[in-house]
Amino acid sequence: MQYALEHFAIFVSAISGVLAARGKQVDLFGVIVLGVVTAFGGGTMRDLLLGDTPVVWMRDPYFLLNAVSGAIAAFLVTRLFVSLQRELLIADAFALALYTILGTRKALDYGMASAIAITIGVITGVSGGILRDILSGEIPLVFRPQIYLYATAALVGATVYIGLAWLSLGQQKNMLISTGVVLILRLIAIRWKVGLPVFQPGEADAETK
């Protein structure tokens, strides 16, 4: 099941990378690069932090083929549509959910403490999107003020995974439930614009500007 989820995460991440290139006047090669970087950014960061080298996509050529195929398919399809901002957020939500839980699980498999596993899970979830946005000349989603529960959703989902692991619920059920938690929180936040309070400068700070 984990192998299938890894492939799905890569495919969806590649699509989100292509959607981010929309309107950037990027050619097909640039789109493929952006899709591949988005697809492997989180997994590469995870494996480097855990010392699992060569990183996973270098050990399995089918991962690379998956990412390239997803990027090309998304490139061809997106040329038919005008605006895909909502689709980008949805694709990114799937990638965030899948990579967060895969990263958390792998960290536990490597004997990491719960807090470290949660941290690695969140890093795995957000890294691909950060690289995608930097390469496409955008402020990364995780740093935008109206992002609507991005890293927070990943943090909650990773914590749920740890909690269910303690309950010995079973790997497959645990992964499905915790992945669903991240995805549902993110989609609800996008739909109803739910977010954390934004730090605002006080009156004294504003007067000094």
C-alpha positions in Angstrom: 0.0 0.0 0.0 2.8 2.4 0.9 4.4 1.9 -2.6 1.1 2.8 -4.3 0.7 5.9 -2.0 4.2 7.0 -2.9 3.4 6.8 -6.6 0.1 8.6 -6.1 1.8 11.3 -4.1 4.4 11.8 -6.8 1.8 11.9 -9.6 -0.3 14.5 -7.8 2.7 16.6 -6.8 3.9 16.7 -10.3 0.5 17.9 -11.4 0.6 20.7 -8.8 4.0 21.7 -10.1 2.7 22.0 -13.6 -0.4 24.0 -12.4 1.9 26.5 -10.7 3.7 27.1 -14.0 0.5 28.2 -15.6 0.9 31.7 -17.0 4.6 31.8 -16.4 5.6 31.4 -20.0 7.5 28.2 -19.2 8.2 25.7 -22.0 7.6 21.9 -21.8 11.0 21.2 -20.5 10.7 23.8 -17.8 7.3 22.4 -16.9 8.7 18.9 -16.5 11.6 20.2 -14.3 9.1 22.0 -12.1 6.9 19.0 -11.9 9.8 16.7 -11.0 11.2 19.0 -8.4 7.8 19.4 -6.8 7.2 15.6 -6.8 10.6 14.7 -5.3 11.3 17.7 -3.1 9.6 16.4 0.0 10.8 12.8 -0.3 14.3 13.9 -1.0 14.4 16.1 2.1 12.9 13.3 4.2 15.5 10.7 3.0 18.4 13.1 3.5 17.3 13.9 7.1 17.0 10.2 7.9 20.3 9.3 6.2 18.5 7.0 3.7 20.7 7.5 0.6 20.5 7.2 -2.3 17.2 8.9 -2.0 14.1 6.9 -2.9 13.5 8.2 -6.4 17.1 7.4 -7.4 16.6 3.7 -6.4 13.4 3.2 -8.4 13.3 4.6 -12.0 9.5 4.1 -12.0 9.1 7.0 -9.7 10.9 9.3 -12.1 8.8 7.9 -15.0 5.7 8.6 -13.0 6.6 12.2 -12.3 7.6 13.0 -15.9 4.4 11.3 -17.2 2.3 13.2 -14.8 3.9 16.5 -15.7 3.5 16.0 -19.4 -0.1 14.9 -19.0 -0.9 17.9 -16.8 0.8 20.2 -19.3 -1.4 19.0 -22.2 -4.6 19.1 -20.2 -4.0 22.5 -18.6 -3.6 24.2 -22.0 -7.3 23.8 -22.4 -8.3 25.8 -19.3 -8.0 29.4 -18.4 -7.8 29.5 -14.6 -6.8 26.6 -12.4 -6.0 28.3 -9.1 -8.5 26.3 -7.2 -7.3 23.1 -8.9 -3.8 23.9 -7.8 -4.8 24.2 -4.2 -6.7 20.9 -4.3 -3.9 19.0 -6.0 -1.5 20.5 -3.4 -3.8 19.5 -0.6 -3.6 15.8 -1.8 0.2 16.0 -2.1 0.5 17.7 1.4 -1.6 15.0 3.0 0.1 12.0 1.4 3.7 13.2 1.8 3.1 14.3 5.4 1.9 10.8 6.5 4.5 9.0 4.4 7.2 11.1 6.0 5.9 10.5 9.5 5.7 6.8 9.0 9.2 6.5 7.6 10.6 8.5 10.4 9.0 6.1 12.9 10.3 3.1 10.9 13.8 4.6 11.4 13.4 4.7 15.1 12.8 8.5 15.5 11.1 9.8 18.6 7.5 10.9 18.1 8.2 14.7 18.1 11.0 14.2 15.5 8.7 12.0 13.4 6.0 14.6 13.4 8.6 17.3 12.4 9.9 15.2 9.6 6.4 14.5 8.4 5.6 18.2 8.2 8.9 19.0 6.5 8.2 16.2 4.0 4.7 17.5 3.3 5.7 21.2 2.7 9.1 20.9 1.1 8.0 20.1 -2.5 5.5 23.0 -2.5 8.2 25.4 -1.2 10.6 24.4 -3.9 7.8 24.7 -6.6 6.8 28.2 -5.5 10.4 29.4 -5.3 11.2 28.2 -8.8 8.0 29.7 -10.2 8.8 33.0 -8.6 6.0 32.9 -5.9 6.0 33.3 -2.2 5.7 29.7 -0.9 2.2 28.8 0.2 3.3 27.9 3.7 4.5 31.6 4.2 1.5 33.4 2.8 -0.8 35.1 5.3 -4.1 33.7 4.0 -2.9 30.2 3.4 -5.7 28.5 5.4 -4.3 25.7 7.5 -1.4 24.5 5.4 1.5 23.4 7.7 -1.1 23.3 10.6 -3.1 20.6 8.8 0.1 18.6 8.2 1.0 19.0 11.9 -2.4 17.8 13.0 -2.4 14.8 10.6 1.1 13.7 11.7 0.1 13.9 15.3 -3.0 11.8 14.6 -0.8 9.2 12.9 1.5 9.1 16.0 -1.6 8.7 18.3 -3.1 5.9 16.2 0.3 4.2 16.1 0.3 4.0 19.9 -3.2 2.5 19.8 -1.9 -0.2 17.4 -4.8 0.4 15.0 -2.9 -1.1 12.1 -0.7 0.6 9.5 -3.2 0.7 6.6 -6.1 2.1 8.7 -3.7 4.5 10.4 -2.4 5.9 7.1 -5.9 6.2 5.6 -7.3 8.0 8.6 -4.4 10.4 9.2 -4.1 11.2 5.5 -7.8 11.9 5.5 -7.4 14.2 8.4 -4.8 16.3 6.7 -6.8 16.4 3.4 -10.1 17.2 5.0 -8.7 20.0 7.2 -6.9 21.6 4.2 -10.0 21.4 2.0 -12.3 22.7 4.7 -9.9 25.6 5.2 -9.7 26.4 1.5 -13.5 26.2 1.1 -14.4 28.3 4.1 -11.2 30.3 4.4 -10.3 29.0 7.9 -6.9 30.1 9.1 -4.8 30.8 12.2 -4.8 34.4 13.7 -2.3 36.6 11.9 0.2 38.5 14.0 -0.6 42.2 13.8 1.8 45.0 15.1 0.5 47.0 18.0 -0.2 50.7 18.0 3.2 51.5 19.3 4.9 49.4 16.6 2.7 51.0 13.9 3.6 54.5 15.1 7.4 53.8 14.8 7.0 52.9 11.1 
